């Protein structure tokens, strides 16, 4: 038992001065449970009625979507369920997606670049689209700036040298500038021959780089970490732009990329 004066002092320190229970117990040389009894801490743990979350009706759809596209971004899912009547915020949705998405941890080496120092470029395959009665393979030219992660992409029916160079030109026009170096994978459009560290670039690529005052640089063989920015950009395009959409023509693909803001 403690006196009424001690009980009053405990409650004054706790409620008015915001002292911690352990501090009060140490100063008065009493047990912390005695302090808890004086401030009636059991009253702080009243049962609360849980309110329904706005995302609850959409959890089955979110789970089904993540089963098909495990790394689809929460912002893309937000737009999908908003079209289905969701009235909550994207922050609420992110919390739900974080609990439903599988955890993936990857070891990586972070490479630091200066502004406008480097861009990384690569091709990516995106299945097929129908053209009349025929089906054509669809490729995406992807280039991103290593520092700012500014992204440009454009869809083509093939990976010819002409489309490869055209993608560079359109990207530089969209960015209103050029990087100092452009890092290329060992693409046939860029590299004619490679012997060890000696690389023979395509003359037309060298001509393009000379015109725009930039230099081509090759990646080392089987060194994916060197072009991690463009690999991440391609994954973003697959998971945030391409996933959950249906396209039938090349022009429809390129119109969609412009309206989605992934051009730059």
C-alpha positions in Angstrom: 0.0 0.0 0.0 1.1 3.6 -0.7 -0.2 6.8 0.8 -2.6 9.1 -0.8 0.2 11.7 -1.2 2.4 9.2 -3.0 -0.5 8.1 -5.3 -1.2 11.8 -6.1 2.5 12.4 -6.8 2.7 9.4 -9.1 -0.4 10.5 -11.1 0.9 14.1 -11.4 4.3 12.9 -12.7 2.7 10.5 -15.1 -0.2 12.5 -16.5 1.1 16.0 -16.2 4.8 15.7 -16.5 4.7 12.6 -18.7 7.3 10.7 -16.8 7.8 7.0 -17.6 6.7 4.3 -15.3 10.2 3.1 -14.8 11.5 6.5 -13.9 8.7 7.1 -11.3 9.4 3.7 -9.7 13.1 4.4 -9.5 12.7 7.9 -7.9 10.1 6.6 -5.3 11.9 3.3 -4.9 8.8 1.3 -5.4 7.9 -1.6 -7.8 6.7 -0.6 -11.3 3.6 -2.6 -10.8 2.7 -0.3 -7.9 3.0 2.6 -10.2 0.8 0.9 -12.8 -1.8 0.2 -10.1 -1.7 3.9 -9.0 -2.2 5.2 -12.5 -4.8 2.5 -13.3 -3.0 1.5 -16.4 -5.5 -1.3 -17.1 -7.9 1.4 -18.2 -5.6 2.1 -21.2 -6.2 -1.3 -22.7 -9.9 -1.2 -23.4 -11.2 -3.4 -26.1 -11.6 -1.5 -29.3 -14.1 -2.3 -32.0 -12.3 -2.9 -35.3 -13.7 -1.0 -38.2 -13.9 -2.5 -41.7 -11.1 -1.3 -44.0 -11.9 0.2 -47.4 -9.6 -2.3 -49.1 -11.3 -5.4 -47.6 -13.7 -6.0 -50.5 -10.8 -5.8 -53.0 -8.4 -8.2 -51.2 -9.4 -11.3 -53.2 -8.9 -9.3 -56.5 -5.5 -7.9 -55.2 -4.4 -11.4 -54.2 -5.4 -12.9 -57.6 -3.6 -10.1 -59.4 -0.4 -10.6 -57.4 -0.6 -14.3 -58.0 -0.5 -13.6 -61.8 1.9 -10.6 -61.6 3.8 -10.9 -58.3 5.8 -7.7 -58.7 3.1 -5.5 -60.1 3.5 -2.0 -58.5 0.9 -0.9 -55.9 0.2 2.3 -57.9 -0.9 0.2 -60.9 -3.1 -2.0 -58.6 -4.5 1.2 -57.2 -5.7 2.4 -60.6 -7.1 -1.0 -61.3 -9.3 -1.2 -58.2 -10.2 2.5 -58.4 -11.8 1.7 -61.7 -13.8 -1.0 -59.8 -15.1 1.4 -57.2 -12.3 1.8 -54.6 -12.6 5.1 -52.7 -9.6 4.8 -50.4 -6.1 6.2 -50.7 -3.1 4.7 -52.3 -1.3 4.7 -48.9 -3.9 2.3 -47.5 -3.5 0.1 -50.6 0.3 0.0 -50.3 -0.1 -1.4 -46.7 -2.3 -4.2 -48.0 -0.1 -5.0 -50.9 3.0 -5.2 -48.7 1.3 -7.9 -46.6 0.2 -9.9 -49.6 3.3 -9.6 -51.8 6.1 -12.2 -51.3 9.4 -10.9 -49.9 12.4 -11.0 -52.2 15.9 -10.1 -51.2 18.7 -9.7 -53.7 22.4 -9.1 -53.2 23.5 -6.2 -55.4 26.4 -3.8 -55.9 25.4 -0.2 -56.1 27.2 1.8 -58.7 27.1 5.6 -58.3 27.0 7.8 -61.4 27.1 11.6 -62.0 24.2 13.5 -63.7 24.2 13.1 -67.5 27.2 10.8 -67.2 25.7 7.5 -68.5 22.7 6.0 -70.1 22.0 2.3 -70.4 20.1 0.7 -73.3 18.7 -2.7 -74.1 16.0 -4.5 -76.0 13.2 -6.5 -74.4 10.7 -9.0 -75.8 7.0 -8.4 -75.2 5.3 -11.4 -76.9 3.3 -10.9 -80.1 0.5 -8.7 -81.5 -1.8 -9.4 -84.4 -1.4 -7.4 -87.7 -4.2 -8.4 -90.0 -4.2 -12.2 -90.1 -0.5 -12.4 -89.1 1.1 -12.2 -85.7 4.3 -10.1 -85.3 6.8 -10.4 -82.5 6.9 -7.2 -80.4 10.2 -5.7 -79.1 10.7 -2.7 -76.8 13.6 -0.4 -77.0 14.4 0.8 -73.5 16.9 3.4 -72.5 17.3 5.1 -69.1 19.7 7.6 -67.5 21.7 6.0 -64.8 21.6 9.1 -62.4 18.0 10.4 -62.7 16.4 7.1 -64.0 14.7 9.2 -66.7 13.1 6.5 -69.0 12.3 6.4 -72.7 10.8 3.4 -74.4 9.4 2.6 -77.8 7.9 -0.5 -79.3 9.0 -2.0 -82.7 8.3 -5.1 -84.7 11.9 -6.0 -84.9 15.3 -5.3 -83.4 17.0 -4.1 -86.6 19.8 -1.6 -86.6 17.6 1.1 -88.0 15.1 0.8 -85.2 17.9 0.7 -82.7 19.3 4.0 -83.9 15.9 5.5 -84.3 15.2 4.7 -80.6 18.4 6.6 -79.6 17.4 9.6 -81.7 13.9 9.8 -80.3 15.2 9.4 -76.7 17.7 12.2 -77.1 15.0 14.4 -78.6 12.6 13.6 -75.7 15.3 14.4 -73.2 16.5 17.5 -75.0 20.1 16.4 -74.5 22.5 13.4 -74.5 24.5 11.6 -71.9 28.3 11.4 -72.1 28.3 7.6 -72.5 25.8 5.0 -73.6 26.3 1.6 -72.1 25.3 -1.2 -74.5 24.9 -4.9 -73.9 26.5 -7.3 -76.4 23.7 -6.6 -78.9 24.1 -7.5 -82.6 22.8 -4.0 -83.3 25.7 -2.5 -81.4 28.6 -4.9 -81.4 29.9 -6.5 -84.6 32.7 -8.5 -83.0 34.2 -9.0 -79.6 37.5 -10.7 -78.7 38.2 -10.5 -75.0 38.2 -6.8 -74.0 38.4 -5.7 -77.6 35.1 -4.6 -79.0 34.2 -3.7 -82.6 31.2 -1.4 -82.6 28.9 -1.0 -85.6 30.1 1.9 -87.8 26.7 3.4 -87.9 26.4 3.4 -84.2 29.7 5.1 -83.9 28.5 7.7 -86.5 25.4 8.4 -84.4 27.4 8.8 -81.2 29.8 11.1 -83.0 26.9 13.3 -84.1 25.5 13.5 -80.6 28.9 13.9 -78.9 28.6 10.8 -76.8 30.6 7.5 -76.5 29.4 3.9 -76.7 30.6 1.6 -74.0 30.2 -2.2 -73.8 29.1 -4.2 -70.8 31.4 -7.1 -69.8 30.2 -10.5 -70.7 27.9 -12.0 -68.0 28.0 -8.9 -65.8 24.4 -8.1 -65.3 25.1 -5.7 -62.4 26.8 -3.2 -64.8 23.5 -2.6 -66.6 21.2 -3.0 -63.6 19.5 0.4 -64.3 18.1 -0.7 -67.6 17.2 -4.2 -66.3 15.2 -2.5 -63.5 13.6 -0.2 -66.1 12.5 -3.2 -68.2 11.1 -4.8 -65.1 9.2 -1.6 -64.3 7.8 -1.6 -67.9 6.7 -5.2 -67.6 5.2 -5.0 -64.1 3.8 -1.5 -64.0 3.0 -0.6 -67.6 2.5 -3.8 -69.6 0.9 -6.1 -66.9 -2.8 -6.1 -66.8 -3.2 -4.4 -70.3 -4.1 -5.8 -73.6 -2.8 -4.4 -76.9 -3.6 -5.4 -80.5 -1.5 -3.0 -82.6 1.9 -1.4 -82.5 0.5 2.1 -82.6 -1.8 1.3 -79.7 1.3 0.2 -77.6 3.1 3.4 -78.3 0.1 5.6 -77.7 -0.4 3.9 -74.3 3.2 4.6 -73.3 2.8 8.3 -74.1 -0.5 8.5 -72.1 1.0 6.6 -69.2 3.9 9.0 -68.8 6.7 6.4 -69.3 8.2 8.2 -72.2 10.5 10.3 -70.2 
